[in-house]
């Protein structure tokens, strides 16, 4: 019974993990950049919610509705002001040997964000105080914290929205075209810079949603950004590069591994178990669960 | 293809290098204890950056996982000297063996990931070791362990070791890059598929460089641990090591031998001015590396080379016609 309970909780938390990975996946899918500040953007959103909006008297749900568009703007601006300029070579020559500049630049942004948070918001643990965090429901004899149900529902909902948006809208088609063939996309009048900005904005907006959920689900610190980035990376690698559905499933697997490890081996082994599962997948199934199917 | 980028006369270059080495060796005659401490910090940072540059600047392996080898080297020294009683110096040598040895399976695994995913993948492996060490009672859990036998090591011994290590690393990098393997490495960095097509054993050569870099980083770690003499998993396996290494290589000049040395000097000065652990220091470091990457991606050494046409360690190669002074031939800096 306890095993079932742990597994169900793992899958539910996995909704949040999957969402964390989706942002990284969108960024990489469109511009082939592993955005190393993605975890810090998520934590930035969580701080914005808990340190700025909620103390200002805005109810959590309304505050969450503010965080997401603001994070879209942050992602868009960051892309245009900074990250874009590290891609110059890549834009000029479709796919050049440009992995180093964007990595160094996004890593630098990550360090700056993390330490700016540390400087202004201190190293104190934070969390979103809400009725959600303490309540629970019992389904068929299995106790589940409500917040994890919300994590899963919102994560799954975001995945659905992204798939619809990428698959069925003109903007989604333009994004996929930019990803598939930069030069041909340009020929039909798509501006790759604009597409990259939009993709970075969407990625950061999913990060905004993830940040709200993170704040409601657990405590966080400025340094949580690095942990979140590693989660995003693991989820993407487990899921298979280039597949949003795979990324989401990777989230479920990773969170389940973490909770099972914590349950059977002790709390300090949760993360270690999750990491070990990722390395094992890298050895035995390096292409991941669902390699390159969806956009 | 043996023509070298000959800008400054070879003799002048050798004289400058020799003068620097003599100045460092004669430090007890002119420097204070403070100078010694600063130079030790400079030397091990320069060594760390040199090893990172070997991967990112020459082999195209951008990594944020070098702290793995800092941790492995440091803990090898700690276990050898404190737990097994092997003595400080045998443990010191062992640090290179363990770090280099473990780099083989780690490289075999992480090389399955490309580009940015490789960079984060090696960070992940380092996290696994950090968590595992933190869970080990033998290694003192997260609170770490003291290395008592290292307390009797003289500060000047540490100094000569640090300087010797740095000189050896620079020499190793220069000799490697001037060899056939160096040419193959730069071919891999610039066009991996084309290099493979010309018969370069890409995977094997990359692994070799990864192992050499790991062993060198392990020695740097052992040196730091002898000096401290204390080790803790969260500090030893900290991402800050990779942050520092990439900062120094980028600011100094990627893919140059003098770059990491210049970068380490900048790093040590900034650390001195802004405080070693403060977040302001890290904000400045992060911002500088972003700005340098966007504005002058070849770093300080690259600027000097472009403006003055001068380099201390000429390891770059130019096609014969460019070296002969032709203005129409393609130039490869």
Boltz contact constraints between the chains, C-beta under 6 A:
constraints:
  - contact:
      token1: [A, 34]
      token2: [B, 116]
      max_distance: 6.0
  - contact:
      token1: [A, 85]
      token2: [B, 294]
      max_distance: 6.0
  - contact:
      token1: [A, 99]
      token2: [B, 115]
      max_distance: 6.0
  - contact:
      token1: [A, 99]
      token2: [B, 116]
      max_distance: 6.0
  - contact:
      token1: [A, 100]
      token2: [B, 62]
      max_distance: 6.0
  - contact:
      token1: [A, 101]
      token2: [B, 293]
      max_distance: 6.0
  - contact:
      token1: [A, 103]
      token2: [B, 62]
      max_distance: 6.0
  - contact:
      token1: [A, 103]
      token2: [B, 116]
      max_distance: 6.0
  - contact:
      token1: [A, 103]
      token2: [B, 119]
      max_distance: 6.0
  - contact:
      token1: [A, 104]
      token2: [B, 250]
      max_distance: 6.0
  - contact:
      token1: [A, 104]
      token2: [B, 293]
      max_distance: 6.0
  - contact:
      token1: [A, 105]
      token2: [B, 290]
      max_distance: 6.0
  - contact:
      token1: [A, 105]
      token2: [B, 293]
      max_distance: 6.0
  - contact:
      token1: [A, 108]
      token2: [B, 286]
      max_distance: 6.0
  - contact:
      token1: [A, 108]
      token2: [B, 289]
      max_distance: 6.0
  - contact:
      token1: [A, 108]
      token2: [B, 290]
      max_distance: 6.0
  - contact:
      token1: [A, 111]
      token2: [B, 243]
      max_distance: 6.0
  - contact:
      token1: [A, 111]
      token2: [B, 282]
      max_distance: 6.0
  - contact:
      token1: [A, 111]
      token2: [B, 286]
      max_distance: 6.0
  - contact:
      token1: [A, 112]
      token2: [B, 283]
      max_distance: 6.0
  - contact:
      token1: [A, 112]
      token2: [B, 286]
      max_distance: 6.0
  - contact:
      token1: [A, 112]
      token2: [B, 287]
      max_distance: 6.0
  - contact:
      token1: [A, 115]
      token2: [B, 279]
      max_distance: 6.0
  - contact:
      token1: [A, 115]
      token2: [B, 282]
      max_distance: 6.0
  - contact:
      token1: [A, 115]
      token2: [B, 283]
      max_distance: 6.0
  - contact:
      token1: [A, 118]
      token2: [B, 279]
      max_distance: 6.0
  - contact:
      token1: [A, 119]
      token2: [B, 279]
      max_distance: 6.0
  - contact:
      token1: [A, 230]
      token2: [B, 124]
      max_distance: 6.0
  - contact:
      token1: [A, 233]
      token2: [B, 120]
      max_distance: 6.0
  - contact:
      token1: [A, 268]
      token2: [B, 135]
      max_distance: 6.0
  - contact:
      token1: [A, 271]
      token2: [B, 131]
      max_distance: 6.0
  - contact:
      token1: [A, 272]
      token2: [B, 131]
      max_distance: 6.0
  - contact:
      token1: [A, 275]
      token2: [B, 128]
      max_distance: 6.0
  - contact:
      token1: [A, 282]
      token2: [B, 112]
      max_distance: 6.0
  - contact:
      token1: [A, 286]
      token2: [B, 112]
      max_distance: 6.0
